[in-house]
Amino acid sequence: MTLLVYLLASPLAYAAAGPVDSLPNPSFERVDEKTGYPQDWESVWGRPTTCAYSLATARTGIACALVTDHSETDSHGLRSKRVAVAPGVTLAASVYVKLADPGGFAVYLEFWNAAGQRVFNRSSGTSAATDWTQLSVTGKAPPDAESATLLIYCGSTSTGVAYFDDASLMAARE
């Protein structure tokens, strides 16, 4: 009986079966009034006007994230806030994407060390999802990983417009 209670209460047992930590604002329902981005997500690489909170179309709820990329030389995307992870845990990341103007869009699972350096990433992408399509990727946290993020992204050699909704970051069963 004592062993069973320990296994159910241990962080390792929890990580193998459920959420790593709450991914903030996974359905992009809340907006940051100062930036216009979905709350708890930040614009990366692009100009501030390339990413936004949008009411134009949503898979669930009333809002989604919008990434617009009209540059063949710049990358554009939104990154979630970091969530704590344990080294060695395998994570499953996913997001739904709908392309308004086809381009090369992806979801990245990123792991970060204590110094704030990205130590590992893996991605899954599409260039032809005209209806809501789920992008999924898994990856194992390296030994020096302390946190993980989800990045929704359009690469530097691609252009297009995409909506994203219903992001998820969960520990995967191995």
N, C-alpha and C positions, 0 to 999 in steps of 0.2 A: 504494500500500500504506500509506504514512504517513497519508494522508487517511482511509482506512478505519479505521485504528486510532484516530485522533483522534475520529472520529464515534462509534465504539463506546464510547470511554472518556469522552466529554464528558458533563457533567451534563444538558445539554439533551436529548441523545439518550436518556439513561436515563429522564429525567422523561417523555418522550413515550411511552415504552413500558412503564413498570412502576411499582412502588410509589413513592409520594412519600417516605415514611418509614414505619416500622412503626407502625400504629395499635395502641396498647397494648391488650391484652386484648380483641380484637375479638369473641370468642365468649363473653365474660363468664364464663369458667371459674374465674377466681381471685377470691376475696373478700378485701376489706380487713377484717381482724378487728376493727379499731377502730371502723369506721363501719357495717359490714354492707353497704356498697355493693360493686358489682363493683370490683375493684382497678383503679386508673388512670382511674376515672370519678368525677365529683363531682355531688352533687345541686345543682340550681339552682332558685331561687325558692321551692320548697316546703318544708314541714316535713321534718325528717329521716326520718320514718316513711313518706313517700310513695314512696320509691324503695328498691329492695333487690336483692340477689343472690338468685336463686331456683333451687330444685331441682324446682319443681312441674312444669314442662314445658320441654323444650329442643328446638330444631330439630336441632342437632348437639351432640355432647358430652353433658355431664350438667347444665349450668347455663345460665341466661339472666338477663336483667335484667327487673325488674318495676317498672312505674310505675303507681301508684294515685292517682287524682284524684277526690275526692268533693266538691270545691269548685267552684262556678260563678263564683268571683271570683279564685281563685289559679291560677297556672300551676305545673306540676310537670315535672321532667325530669332527665335525666342527660347530662352533657357529658364527652366524652373529654379526655384530656390533649392539649395542643397539639403538633402536629407541624410541623416546618419545611417551608416551601414557597418556591418562587421566584416572583416576580411574573410574571404572564402565563401561568402554567401552568394548564391547564384540569383540574379535578379531578372525579372521579365518586365520589359517596358513596352508600352503600346500607346498608340494614339490613332484616332480616326482622321482621315484627310479627304477633302473633296476639292478637286482642282477646278477653278473657274477659268483659268488660262493655263493650259498644260505646260509643265516645266519639270525639272528634276527636284522633287521634294523628298525629305527623309526625316526619320526620327533617329536620334542618337541616344544611346545609353552611355553616360560618361561617369568615370570614377575619379575621385580627387584625393590627394594625400593631405597631410596636416599642413604642408607649406602652400597649399592652394594650387598645386600643379596637377594638371590632368594626367593620370597615369595609365589609363586604358579607356578605349571607346569602341563601340560596335554600332553599326547602323543598318537600317532597312529603308528602302525607298521605292518611289514610284514616279512615273511620268505620264500616267494615263488614267488616273482615278477620277472619272467625271461624276461619280456618285460616292457616297460615304464608303470608304475602304479602310480597313484596319491595317496599320503597319505595326509589326511586332519584332522585337529583338530580345535576345537573352545574353547575359554575360556574367562571368564570375568575378567577384571583387578581388583584386590583387591583394597580396599580404600587407601592403602599405596603404590601402584604401581606408578612408575615414568617412567619406560621403559620396553620394551619387546625385546626378542630375539627369533630367530629360531635356533634350534639345530638339526643337522642331526647326527645320532648316531648308534653305534653298542654296545650292552650291554656287560657286563663283562663275562657273562656265554655263550656267543654266539661267533661264528667265521664266517667269510665270506668276500666277496668283493662286494661292491656296488657302482654304479654311481648315482649321484643326479643331477637334473637340474630343472630349472624353479621354483624356490622358490617364495612364495608369502606371504605377511602379510598384511591383509586388515581388516578394521572395518567391522563387520558383521551386517547385518540388523536384528533387534530383532523383 
